[in-house]
Amino acid sequence: MAEKKTPSPAVNSKDIDENKLMAVLSYFGILVLIPLLAKKDSAYAQFHAKQGLVLLIFGIAIGVVAIIPFLGWIAAVLGSLAYLVFWIMGIVNAIGGKTNELPLIGQYASKINI
């Protein structure tokens, strides 16, 4: 069965050039609030801010799971590795001017309305 892909937001090269720093900032934990609230007019910054917000929530969930002895610890280690990979992918996409969704968790970002 084919998976439904959500279209990337329409961004222009001027938007990308002006908001790359904000897009990168989106992947640094609580700093996601800066582009999320300050760049509401930028489709590029908002795309990456929503991706960063979902990644932050994923990281918090990993921390909660880590409290559970043994199985939680194993899940937390695997989740942390996934978090690191998603974090790097997000930053690389932001620097490269791309609006690619992060694997597994990126689909939830498009559901956020702020």
N, C-alpha and C positions, 0 to 999 in steps of 0.2 A: 504494500500500500504506500502510495506517495505521501510524503510529509509536506504539509502546507508551509511554504516559506513566506515570511512577512517581508514586504519590500523595504529597502533601505530608504531613509528620508532623502528628499531632493536637496542636495547641497551644491553650492557653486564653489568655484575655486577661490573666490574672494573670501567667502565664509570660512573655508578651510584654512587659508593663509592667516587670517586674522585671529582664529580661535584654536590653533594647534596647542598652545600652552595650556589653555583652559581644558582642552580635551585630555591632555596628558595628566593634568592635575586631578581629573576625575577618578583616576585609579589609585590615589593615595589616601585611602581610608576616609576619615571624616572630612577631609578637604574636598570631597565630592560636593559638599554643600555650596562651595564658592561658585563653580560653573552652573550648578543646578539652579541657583537663585539669581546669580548676576547676569547670566547670558541666556535669558528666556527667548530672545529674538534670534538666536543662532541655532539652526537645525543641527549643525555639526556638533557643537558643544553640548547640546541637549541629548543627542544620541549617545555620546560617550559618557555623559553624566549619569544617564539612566543605566547604562551598562555598568558603570562604576558603583552605583548604588546597589544593584543586584549582587555584584561581586562582594561588596561590603557585608550585605546581609548573609551571603554564603559563608563568608569568613566568620561572622558571629555564630552562625549555626555550627560550624566546625568546632569553635570554642566550647559551645554547649555540649556537643557530643563528646568532646574530650574529657568531660567530667566522669563519664561512665567508665568504670574499671574494665580493663582488658579489651573487650570488643570495641568499646568507644575509643580507646587509645589507638587501636589498629585503624578504625574508620577515620580518626582524626589525622593520622599520618598520611593516609591515602588522600583524604580531602585536602590536606595542606599542600600536597604535591600538585593536585589538580588546581588549587587556588594559585599557586606559583605560576603554573603554565598559563592559566587564564589571564593572570596579571600581566605577564610578559606579552601575551598576544594582544591584549588591550592597548598597552603602551605602544607596541610596534604599529598597530593599526592607526592609532591616534597620530603618531609621528608621520606615518606614511600617507595620511590623508584619506584613509579608507573608512568605510562604515560597514564593516563585516561584524555580524553578531558573534559573540563568544559561544563556543560549543556548550551544549547542555543547558546553560543558565541564561544565555542571551535572549532567548525567546520571551522570557518574563519581563525584560526591560521595555519591550514595545507595549506592554499592558499598563505601564505606569503613566498616569496623566497628572502632570504638575503644571 
